[in-house]
Amino acid sequence: MAASGLQIKAEMIILTLRDKQMRKKIRIINNQKGQAIIEFLFAMIIIMLMIYAMGKIFHWTGADLAARRVKHEEVLMSGSNPQQQIVTYFDAPLEMNAIWVEK
């Protein structure tokens, strides 16, 4: 009986140690899940900023080309001589306002 009592205590100690090790492994896995979520969040924020920047760049490019076309047409229709019409420096590019829009 005494041997079996010691054996039961030894098994309980072993189970307790295994349980602590399992809890530690589970805690590590949960921390890794949290880290993955945070990394994913940062990656999504960066991707959203990149998409926003691309939209602003395309908007600025379209507005700049449209303003350039209008000014070029004004130069062509002004009735000036052909040498003045072929000058390439008739227009300055629009300022790129990527953060806020002035009204």
N, C-alpha and C positions, 0 to 999 in steps of 0.2 A: 504494500500500500504506500509506503514511504517513497519507494522508487517511482511509483506512478505519479505521486504528488509532485515530486521534483521534475518529472518528465512533463507534466502538465504546465508547471510554472515556466519551464524552459521553452515550451511551445508557445506559451502566451507572450513571453518576452520576444521570441522570434517574430510572432505575428505583429506585436506592437512595433518592432523595428521596421518590418516590412510595410506596415501601415504608414509610419512616418515617412519612409522613403517614397511611397506612392503619393502621399500628400505633397511632398516636395516636388515630385515630377509633375503632378497636376498643376501646382502653383507655377512652375516654370513654363508649362504649356500655356496656361492662361496669360502669363506675362507676355509670351511671344505673340499670342493672338492680339493683345492690346497694342503691341508694338507694330504689328502688321496693319492694324486699323489706322493708327496714327500716320504711318508711312503712306498708306493709300490716300488718306485725307490730304496730306501735303502734296502728293502727286496730282490729285484732282484739282487742287487750288492752282497749282502751276499750269496745268493743262487749260483750265478755264481762263487764266490770265493770258495765255498764249492765243487762245481763240479770240478773246476780246481784242488783243493787239492786232491780230490778222484782220479782223473786221474793220478796225480803225484805219489800218494801212490801205485796205481796198477802198474804203470810203474816201480817204484823202487822195488816192491815185485817181479815182473817177472824177472827183471835184476839180482836181488840178488839170486833168486832161480836158474837161469841159470848159473851164475858164480859159485855157490856152487856145482851144479851138475858136471860142468866141472872139478873143483878142486878135487871133490870126485873121479871122474873117473880117473884122473891123479894119485891119491894115489893108487887106486886099480890096475892100469896097471903098476905101477912102479916096480913091482917085489919084493916088500918088504914083510916081514913076516906078517902073519895074525894079530898079535897083534898090529902092526903099522897101519894096514888097518882099524881096528875098532875104532881107536881113533876119538872122535867126535870133537876135537878142531883143525881140519885141515884147517879151513877157518874162516876168519873174515868177518862180514857183510859189504856190500858196504855202503859208506857214502850216506846219503840221501840228494840230492841236489834239494830242492823243489823250489828254487827261480830262479836260472839260471843254464844253462848247460855249464860246462867247456868242451872245445874241445881239 
